[in-house]
Amino acid sequence: MARGGKSPRKRAAVAVARKLAVVMHRLWVTGKRYEAMHGVTLATAA
């Protein structure tokens, strides 16, 4: 959001929305369940 043109806040919001839409579509197509922080251990997360 620090960089940008006329409206960097809107561009950032669209980028996040697109990223979420891609993840959701992939989950829908494959039928898998979403697992937050998949494969991350407590030692790695800290």
PDB file of N, CA, C and O in Angstrom:
ATOM      1  N   MET A   1       0.828  -1.183   0.000  1.00  0.00           N
ATOM      2  CA  MET A   1       0.000   0.000   0.000  1.00  0.00           C
ATOM      3  C   MET A   1       0.876   1.252   0.000  1.00  0.00           C
ATOM      4  O   MET A   1       0.398   2.323  -0.374  1.00  0.00           O
ATOM      5  N   ALA A   2       2.135   1.152   0.405  1.00  0.00           N
ATOM      6  CA  ALA A   2       3.021   2.313   0.442  1.00  0.00           C
ATOM      7  C   ALA A   2       3.270   2.834  -0.968  1.00  0.00           C
ATOM      8  O   ALA A   2       3.325   4.043  -1.196  1.00  0.00           O
ATOM      9  N   ARG A   3       3.420   1.901  -1.915  1.00  0.00           N
ATOM     10  CA  ARG A   3       3.584   2.317  -3.309  1.00  0.00           C
ATOM     11  C   ARG A   3       2.199   2.512  -3.905  1.00  0.00           C
ATOM     12  O   ARG A   3       1.195   2.248  -3.243  1.00  0.00           O
ATOM     13  N   GLY A   4       2.137   2.957  -5.110  1.00  0.00           N
ATOM     14  CA  GLY A   4       0.832   2.990  -5.748  1.00  0.00           C
ATOM     15  C   GLY A   4       0.620   4.217  -6.591  1.00  0.00           C
ATOM     16  O   GLY A   4       1.498   5.070  -6.712  1.00  0.00           O
ATOM     17  N   GLY A   5      -0.541   4.295  -7.166  1.00  0.00           N
ATOM     18  CA  GLY A   5      -0.894   5.386  -8.046  1.00  0.00           C
ATOM     19  C   GLY A   5      -1.950   6.264  -7.417  1.00  0.00           C
ATOM     20  O   GLY A   5      -1.739   6.863  -6.363  1.00  0.00           O
ATOM     21  N   LYS A   6      -3.092   6.332  -8.083  1.00  0.00           N
ATOM     22  CA  LYS A   6      -4.148   7.231  -7.637  1.00  0.00           C
ATOM     23  C   LYS A   6      -4.789   6.778  -6.329  1.00  0.00           C
ATOM     24  O   LYS A   6      -5.071   7.597  -5.455  1.00  0.00           O
ATOM     25  N   SER A   7      -5.014   5.486  -6.199  1.00  0.00           N
ATOM     26  CA  SER A   7      -5.688   5.007  -4.990  1.00  0.00           C
ATOM     27  C   SER A   7      -5.064   3.683  -4.525  1.00  0.00           C
ATOM     28  O   SER A   7      -5.598   2.611  -4.810  1.00  0.00           O
ATOM     29  N   PRO A   8      -3.956   3.759  -3.824  1.00  0.00           N
ATOM     30  CA  PRO A   8      -3.280   2.525  -3.401  1.00  0.00           C
ATOM     31  C   PRO A   8      -4.096   1.679  -2.427  1.00  0.00           C
ATOM     32  O   PRO A   8      -3.941   0.458  -2.394  1.00  0.00           O
ATOM     33  N   ARG A   9      -4.953   2.303  -1.645  1.00  0.00           N
ATOM     34  CA  ARG A   9      -5.777   1.548  -0.691  1.00  0.00           C
ATOM     35  C   ARG A   9      -6.761   0.651  -1.434  1.00  0.00           C
ATOM     36  O   ARG A   9      -6.963  -0.502  -1.051  1.00  0.00           O
ATOM     37  N   LYS A  10      -7.374   1.175  -2.493  1.00  0.00           N
ATOM     38  CA  LYS A  10      -8.306   0.371  -3.282  1.00  0.00           C
ATOM     39  C   LYS A  10      -7.576  -0.752  -4.003  1.00  0.00           C
ATOM     40  O   LYS A  10      -8.074  -1.876  -4.078  1.00  0.00           O
ATOM     41  N   ARG A  11      -6.400  -0.451  -4.530  1.00  0.00           N
ATOM     42  CA  ARG A  11      -5.622  -1.462  -5.232  1.00  0.00           C
ATOM     43  C   ARG A  11      -5.222  -2.586  -4.285  1.00  0.00           C
ATOM     44  O   ARG A  11      -5.259  -3.757  -4.664  1.00  0.00           O
ATOM     45  N   ALA A  12      -4.842  -2.245  -3.068  1.00  0.00           N
ATOM     46  CA  ALA A  12      -4.479  -3.251  -2.081  1.00  0.00           C
ATOM     47  C   ALA A  12      -5.688  -4.102  -1.710  1.00  0.00           C
ATOM     48  O   ALA A  12      -5.568  -5.318  -1.561  1.00  0.00           O
ATOM     49  N   ALA A  13      -6.847  -3.476  -1.560  1.00  0.00           N
ATOM     50  CA  ALA A  13      -8.063  -4.212  -1.222  1.00  0.00           C
ATOM     51  C   ALA A  13      -8.439  -5.184  -2.336  1.00  0.00           C
ATOM     52  O   ALA A  13      -8.856  -6.309  -2.061  1.00  0.00           O
ATOM     53  N   VAL A  14      -8.298  -4.763  -3.575  1.00  0.00           N
ATOM     54  CA  VAL A  14      -8.604  -5.630  -4.711  1.00  0.00           C
ATOM     55  C   VAL A  14      -7.613  -6.790  -4.764  1.00  0.00           C
ATOM     56  O   VAL A  14      -8.001  -7.918  -5.067  1.00  0.00           O
ATOM     57  N   ALA A  15      -6.348  -6.528  -4.476  1.00  0.00           N
ATOM     58  CA  ALA A  15      -5.336  -7.579  -4.491  1.00  0.00           C
ATOM     59  C   ALA A  15      -5.627  -8.639  -3.434  1.00  0.00           C
ATOM     60  O   ALA A  15      -5.503  -9.835  -3.699  1.00  0.00           O
ATOM     61  N   VAL A  16      -6.011  -8.205  -2.244  1.00  0.00           N
ATOM     62  CA  VAL A  16      -6.332  -9.146  -1.171  1.00  0.00           C
ATOM     63  C   VAL A  16      -7.594  -9.927  -1.517  1.00  0.00           C
ATOM     64  O   VAL A  16      -7.657 -11.134  -1.281  1.00  0.00           O
ATOM     65  N   ALA A  17      -8.585  -9.264  -2.067  1.00  0.00           N
ATOM     66  CA  ALA A  17      -9.826  -9.935  -2.455  1.00  0.00           C
ATOM     67  C   ALA A  17      -9.566 -10.967  -3.544  1.00  0.00           C
ATOM     68  O   ALA A  17     -10.144 -12.054  -3.522  1.00  0.00           O
ATOM     69  N   ARG A  18      -8.707 -10.635  -4.489  1.00  0.00           N
ATOM     70  CA  ARG A  18      -8.381 -11.586  -5.562  1.00  0.00           C
ATOM     71  C   ARG A  18      -7.648 -12.800  -5.006  1.00  0.00           C
ATOM     72  O   ARG A  18      -7.928 -13.932  -5.399  1.00  0.00           O
ATOM     73  N   LYS A  19      -6.721 -12.569  -4.102  1.00  0.00           N
ATOM     74  CA  LYS A  19      -5.969 -13.667  -3.503  1.00  0.00           C
ATOM     75  C   LYS A  19      -6.911 -14.604  -2.749  1.00  0.00           C
ATOM     76  O   LYS A  19      -6.800 -15.825  -2.863  1.00  0.00           O
ATOM     77  N   LEU A  20      -7.830 -14.037  -1.985  1.00  0.00           N
ATOM     78  CA  LEU A  20      -8.811 -14.832  -1.257  1.00  0.00           C
ATOM     79  C   LEU A  20      -9.711 -15.604  -2.218  1.00  0.00           C
ATOM     80  O   LEU A  20     -10.018 -16.771  -1.974  1.00  0.00           O
ATOM     81  N   ALA A  21     -10.135 -14.967  -3.301  1.00  0.00           N
ATOM     82  CA  ALA A  21     -10.998 -15.627  -4.279  1.00  0.00           C
ATOM     83  C   ALA A  21     -10.294 -16.808  -4.933  1.00  0.00           C
ATOM     84  O   ALA A  21     -10.918 -17.841  -5.177  1.00  0.00           O
ATOM     85  N   VAL A  22      -9.010 -16.669  -5.216  1.00  0.00           N
ATOM     86  CA  VAL A  22      -8.248 -17.761  -5.831  1.00  0.00           C
ATOM     87  C   VAL A  22      -8.157 -18.942  -4.877  1.00  0.00           C
ATOM     88  O   VAL A  22      -8.342 -20.088  -5.286  1.00  0.00           O
ATOM     89  N   VAL A  23      -7.874 -18.668  -3.604  1.00  0.00           N
ATOM     90  CA  VAL A  23      -7.787 -19.745  -2.612  1.00  0.00           C
ATOM     91  C   VAL A  23      -9.139 -20.420  -2.449  1.00  0.00           C
ATOM     92  O   VAL A  23      -9.216 -21.648  -2.416  1.00  0.00           O
ATOM     93  N   MET A  24     -10.190 -19.646  -2.348  1.00  0.00           N
ATOM     94  CA  MET A  24     -11.525 -20.211  -2.170  1.00  0.00           C
ATOM     95  C   MET A  24     -11.939 -21.049  -3.376  1.00  0.00           C
ATOM     96  O   MET A  24     -12.530 -22.118  -3.217  1.00  0.00           O
ATOM     97  N   HIS A  25     -11.634 -20.573  -4.574  1.00  0.00           N
ATOM     98  CA  HIS A  25     -11.983 -21.317  -5.787  1.00  0.00           C
ATOM     99  C   HIS A  25     -11.231 -22.641  -5.838  1.00  0.00           C
ATOM    100  O   HIS A  25     -11.796 -23.674  -6.196  1.00  0.00           O
ATOM    101  N   ARG A  26      -9.956 -22.601  -5.476  1.00  0.00           N
ATOM    102  CA  ARG A  26      -9.155 -23.826  -5.496  1.00  0.00           C
ATOM    103  C   ARG A  26      -9.703 -24.849  -4.494  1.00  0.00           C
ATOM    104  O   ARG A  26      -9.761 -26.042  -4.794  1.00  0.00           O
ATOM    105  N   LEU A  27     -10.100 -24.391  -3.321  1.00  0.00           N
ATOM    106  CA  LEU A  27     -10.679 -25.288  -2.329  1.00  0.00           C
ATOM    107  C   LEU A  27     -12.004 -25.868  -2.830  1.00  0.00           C
ATOM    108  O   LEU A  27     -12.304 -27.039  -2.597  1.00  0.00           O
ATOM    109  N   TRP A  28     -12.773 -25.058  -3.503  1.00  0.00           N
ATOM    110  CA  TRP A  28     -14.063 -25.498  -4.017  1.00  0.00           C
ATOM    111  C   TRP A  28     -13.879 -26.554  -5.108  1.00  0.00           C
ATOM    112  O   TRP A  28     -14.596 -27.554  -5.134  1.00  0.00           O
ATOM    113  N   VAL A  29     -12.922 -26.329  -6.004  1.00  0.00           N
ATOM    114  CA  VAL A  29     -12.689 -27.247  -7.112  1.00  0.00           C
ATOM    115  C   VAL A  29     -12.148 -28.581  -6.606  1.00  0.00           C
ATOM    116  O   VAL A  29     -12.595 -29.638  -7.051  1.00  0.00           O
ATOM    117  N   THR A  30     -11.193 -28.543  -5.683  1.00  0.00           N
ATOM    118  CA  THR A  30     -10.575 -29.781  -5.198  1.00  0.00           C
ATOM    119  C   THR A  30     -11.412 -30.469  -4.133  1.00  0.00           C
ATOM    120  O   THR A  30     -11.273 -31.675  -3.927  1.00  0.00           O
ATOM    121  N   GLY A  31     -12.274 -29.731  -3.453  1.00  0.00           N
ATOM    122  CA  GLY A  31     -13.104 -30.312  -2.402  1.00  0.00           C
ATOM    123  C   GLY A  31     -12.371 -30.489  -1.086  1.00  0.00           C
ATOM    124  O   GLY A  31     -12.886 -31.137  -0.174  1.00  0.00           O
ATOM    125  N   LYS A  32     -11.178 -29.925  -0.972  1.00  0.00           N
ATOM    126  CA  LYS A  32     -10.406 -30.053   0.258  1.00  0.00           C
ATOM    127  C   LYS A  32     -10.920 -29.081   1.312  1.00  0.00           C
ATOM    128  O   LYS A  32     -11.601 -28.102   1.006  1.00  0.00           O
ATOM    129  N   ARG A  33     -10.571 -29.383   2.576  1.00  0.00           N
ATOM    130  CA  ARG A  33     -10.921 -28.495   3.676  1.00  0.00           C
ATOM    131  C   ARG A  33      -9.781 -27.518   3.899  1.00  0.00           C
ATOM    132  O   ARG A  33      -8.617 -27.858   3.688  1.00  0.00           O
ATOM    133  N   TYR A  34     -10.108 -26.312   4.323  1.00  0.00           N
ATOM    134  CA  TYR A  34      -9.100 -25.296   4.612  1.00  0.00           C
ATOM    135  C   TYR A  34      -8.497 -25.561   5.977  1.00  0.00           C
ATOM    136  O   TYR A  34      -9.212 -25.746   6.962  1.00  0.00           O
ATOM    137  N   GLU A  35      -7.174 -25.577   6.026  1.00  0.00           N
ATOM    138  CA  GLU A  35      -6.475 -25.727   7.289  1.00  0.00           C
ATOM    139  C   GLU A  35      -5.553 -24.524   7.463  1.00  0.00           C
ATOM    140  O   GLU A  35      -4.542 -24.397   6.771  1.00  0.00           O
ATOM    141  N   ALA A  36      -5.907 -23.658   8.381  1.00  0.00           N
ATOM    142  CA  ALA A  36      -5.083 -22.479   8.638  1.00  0.00           C
ATOM    143  C   ALA A  36      -3.726 -22.919   9.167  1.00  0.00           C
ATOM    144  O   ALA A  36      -3.645 -23.806  10.017  1.00  0.00           O
ATOM    145  N   MET A  37      -2.680 -22.313   8.676  1.00  0.00           N
ATOM    146  CA  MET A  37      -1.318 -22.607   9.120  1.00  0.00           C
ATOM    147  C   MET A  37      -0.981 -24.080   8.921  1.00  0.00           C
ATOM    148  O   MET A  37      -0.364 -24.690   9.793  1.00  0.00           O
ATOM    149  N   HIS A  38      -1.372 -24.656   7.800  1.00  0.00           N
ATOM    150  CA  HIS A  38      -1.126 -26.063   7.500  1.00  0.00           C
ATOM    151  C   HIS A  38       0.360 -26.365   7.499  1.00  0.00           C
ATOM    152  O   HIS A  38       1.134 -25.701   6.809  1.00  0.00           O
ATOM    153  N   GLY A  39       0.760 -27.362   8.268  1.00  0.00           N
ATOM    154  CA  GLY A  39       2.147 -27.795   8.289  1.00  0.00           C
ATOM    155  C   GLY A  39       3.075 -26.947   9.132  1.00  0.00           C
ATOM    156  O   GLY A  39       4.291 -27.134   9.082  1.00  0.00           O
ATOM    157  N   VAL A  40       2.534 -26.017   9.909  1.00  0.00           N
ATOM    158  CA  VAL A  40       3.353 -25.162  10.740  1.00  0.00           C
ATOM    159  C   VAL A  40       3.329 -25.685  12.169  1.00  0.00           C
ATOM    160  O   VAL A  40       2.261 -25.943  12.724  1.00  0.00           O
ATOM    161  N   THR A  41       4.498 -25.839  12.759  1.00  0.00           N
ATOM    162  CA  THR A  41       4.564 -26.283  14.151  1.00  0.00           C
ATOM    163  C   THR A  41       4.648 -25.070  15.051  1.00  0.00           C
ATOM    164  O   THR A  41       4.879 -23.957  14.579  1.00  0.00           O
ATOM    165  N   LEU A  42       4.463 -25.276  16.340  1.00  0.00           N
ATOM    166  CA  LEU A  42       4.507 -24.159  17.284  1.00  0.00           C
ATOM    167  C   LEU A  42       5.888 -23.516  17.304  1.00  0.00           C
ATOM    168  O   LEU A  42       5.994 -22.299  17.452  1.00  0.00           O
ATOM    169  N   ALA A  43       6.937 -24.298  17.159  1.00  0.00           N
ATOM    170  CA  ALA A  43       8.287 -23.754  17.156  1.00  0.00           C
ATOM    171  C   ALA A  43       8.517 -22.860  15.934  1.00  0.00           C
ATOM    172  O   ALA A  43       9.205 -21.844  16.028  1.00  0.00           O
ATOM    173  N   THR A  44       7.944 -23.238  14.797  1.00  0.00           N
ATOM    174  CA  THR A  44       8.086 -22.443  13.580  1.00  0.00           C
ATOM    175  C   THR A  44       7.273 -21.162  13.651  1.00  0.00           C
ATOM    176  O   THR A  44       7.717 -20.115  13.179  1.00  0.00           O
ATOM    177  N   ALA A  45       6.080 -21.240  14.240  1.00  0.00           N
ATOM    178  CA  ALA A  45       5.196 -20.087  14.290  1.00  0.00           C
ATOM    179  C   ALA A  45       5.711 -19.016  15.248  1.00  0.00           C
ATOM    180  O   ALA A  45       5.434 -17.834  15.044  1.00  0.00           O
ATOM    181  N   ALA A  46       6.433 -19.389  16.262  1.00  0.00           N
ATOM    182  CA  ALA A  46       6.885 -18.424  17.273  1.00  0.00           C
ATOM    183  C   ALA A  46       8.117 -17.681  16.882  1.00  0.00           C
ATOM    184  O   ALA A  46       8.599 -16.842  17.643  1.00  0.00           O
TER     185      ALA A  46
END
